Amino acid sequence: MPANDEYTLISLIREGNEAAFAKMYHQFAGELLDYAVKVLKDEAAAEDILQELFANIWKSRERLQVHTSLRAYLYAANKYLILKTIRDRQKEEQLFSRLEERIWGPADPENLLYRKELKERIALLTADLPGKCREIYLLSREQFLPNKVIAAQLNISEKTVENQLTIALRKLRAGMGYLLAALPPIL
């Protein structure tokens, strides 16, 4: 896009012209999304970044100052949000790691082996649950869906969801016997 056209487009966006904003979005969104997906290897996160990028531009459009080309400006803003996402993920991973260590104790070889055994046993026991019971358990415990949502999604009553979860948890507890006995106490 020629510099004069960019300047006109930016001026129109600053004035709140939605058509100019849409033109900018349609011209650059695809390549910005592709770049974010390439870096993050996560399409959902890349889409969130793209949405945040353009929402931020629209919210602060009156103060929009582009001293380079529009493409360079958008790529710099995109890169900033990608790096912010990576930093946030690293902080989250560190937090989970510290939390896991507080719950399970230090990551010594014995403890790591115990955790591995526990995860494998849970996976085996879950696979052995009856079909609908397993499906409800996985929706509840792995996708963290509330009972009401599970009931609506599967077209069953909330009471059925509760009963199936009770059955699943009983079977898991019964099948984990010795592993549960070895759990460290949680304060």
Phi, psi and omega in degrees: 000128178299152184303319180297319178296319178298314180300317179297315180300314180297318178299316179296320178297316178303326181278356178092018180285109183292327179295320178294319178297316179298321178299314178298315181302308183294330181286324189245342187302316183301311182289326177293320177296314179303317180296315181295319178297318180300318182284313187274337185059035183209103186294321181297315179295321179296320178295321177298318179297314180300316179297316180296318180302307183287329176295318178297318179298315181295318181297323183250029186300327181297332182258009184298118179234114179247112183262352177242203173285158179299319179301313181297319179299313181294320178295321178296316179295319178298314180299318178301314181292326176296313180297321177298317179297317179297315178298317179298319178296318180296318177298318180297317179297319178296318179298313179297323180296315179294320179296315179299320180294323178294323181284313187264347184093180183300156183276056177279164184304320181295316180294320178297319178296317179300313179300317181298314178300316181298314179297317180296318181295317178298318179298317179295314181295322178296318180297332181277352179293149175301152187317298184293323179298314179297315181300315180294317179300313182295320177297322182284311189267336181255328178258356175057037178277140176290156182306320181299318180291318178299314180301315180294318182295321183264359179059047177227172181279158176298325180298321178296319178300312179300315180297317180294323177294320177299315178299313181300313182294322176299314181295321179294314179300315181297323182279351183256354179000275187297329180289322178292325179295333182272358180298139175288149180293142177252125182281000000 
